[in-house]
Amino acid sequence: MAKQQEYADAIALLKADHRTVETLFGQFEKAGDDSRKKAIAHKICVELKIHTMIEEEIFYPAFRGKIEDDTLDEAYVEHDGAKVLINDIEASAPDAPCFAAKVTVLSEEIRHHVHEEEARGEGMFAQCRRADVDLVALRDRMLARKEELMSAGDLPPARPSVVQLMPA
């Protein structure tokens, strides 16, 4: 497991996750045989499941009421769209119709989501840096949860989070 010092704060941790997934998508595009594509697609799905879980369980709630609600709401909805594709990819074989297309669309959705989080000025992370939240303590909580999820082995299917947006 990565040490806390490797990431200056929670945002640095999330950005590192983004770069990992971008690399995996690039490897998928270059993979020739089906077994390699399936293995890389699985790595992508696991990375994204863990990433979305630590964002939704720890990072996003820490900023509710401190940054624009629309920014957080959109992030949850984007996660839900990705989760549908993640579950479809995990449930299918690389020779199944649309397998590669689903990975490509997931890549495009993630690229859009990452852009919105990392955009200078008014992107989510820029808003978060201006909020009164201890990003180092948040990093520590996120790393602990990430380690727990990684050691758990097989993760369950990704579950939609939109219900968190609905009024009680």
N, C-alpha and C positions, 0 to 999 in steps of 0.2 A: 504494500500500500504506500502511496505517496506521502511524504512528510508534509506537515503544514507549511514549513518554510519554503517549499517549492512554489507555493501560491501566495502572493502578497495578501490577498483577501478573497472574499466570496466571488467577486466578479472575475478575478484572474482565474479561479478554478473553473467557472462556467465557460470562460473564453478558451481555456485549454481543452475542455470537453468539445467545444465547437470545432477546434482545429483537428482533434482526433477523428471526429465523424467526417469532416471534410476529406481527410486523408483516406479514410475507408471508402467513401463514395468514389474517390479517384481510383482506388485499387479495384473496386467493383467494375468500373467502366473498362479497365484494362484486362480483367480476368478473362481467360479463354475458355476454360472447361467448366461444366456445370457444377462439379463438386467444389471447385474454388469459389464460384459465384455464390453458392449456397452458404459456404463457410463465412465469406465476407458479409453477406447479407445478414447472417445470424449475428455476427459481431456488431454490425450497424444497429440492429434491433435491440440488442442487449445494452449497448452504450446509450441509445436514445431512451430506453425504458428507465434506466437508472438516472439519467440526466433529468428527464421530465419529473420523475418522482422527487428528486431532491429540490428541484425548482418549486413544484407544487406543494410539497409538504413543509418546506422551510423558507426558501428564498422569497417566493411571491407573497406568502402571508406576512412576512416581515415588513413588506412595503405597502400593504393595503392601507389606504388612508394617508399615505406619505408621498405617493406619486399619483399620476393621473389614473383613475379607475379604468378608463377606456383602454389604457395601455395594458394593464393587467388582464382585463376581460378578454381582449383580443389574443393575448398570449395563451390563455387557457383554451380558447376556441381553436387556435392553431395547433395546440398540442393534441386536442381531440381528433382533428383531421389526420394528424400524423399517426395517432394510435390506431385508427382504422386500417391504414396502410401497413403499419407494423404487424398487426395481427394477421392480415391477409398474407403478407410476405412470409411470416413464420409458419403459417398453415399450408403453404404451397411448396411445390418443388420447382427448381430452376428451369425445368423443361415445360412447366405449366404455362398455358396461355397468359400473357400479360405479366409474367413474373418480373422480367427486366423492366417493363414499362412502369410497374408499381414502384420499383426501387428508384427509377429515374424521377418519377413524380414526387416520391418522398424526398429525394435529394433537393428538388426544386422548392418544395414546401419548407424544408429545413433552411435552405439558403435564404429564403425570404424572412423567415422567423429570426434567424441570426442577424440579418441586416437590421431588422427593427430593434432588436435588443442592443446591438453594438453601434448604432448610428450616433454620430457625434451630435452634440447639442441637445436634442430632445428625445433621443433613443432611450429605451428603458434603463440601460446601465448608466447613462449620463444623469437621468433623473434620480436614480438610486444613489449615486455618488453625492448628490446634493441633499439627500434625506439624512435625518439624524438617526442612523442605524450603524451599529458597530459591525463593520464588514469583516473584521478579523474574527470576532466571536462567531459570526454567521458562517464563515469559512470552516471553522472548527466543527460546528454542528453538522454542516453539510458533508465534510470529509468523513466524520464518524458514521453518518447514515450511508454514505456511498460505500464505505468499507463493509458495513453490515450487509448491504444488498449484494455486493460482489461476492461475499463469502457464502451467501445463501444458496448459491447454485442456480438452479432453474427458476427464473422469474415467472410469475403468472402472466396471463395475457394483459396487455395494457388496457386499463379501464378509463372510460371517458370521465372528464372532470367537470363538464358543464354544469352538473347539478350544483356545484359549489357557487355558481353564479346566481342561481335561482333563489328568490326570497323564500324564507321559511313560512 
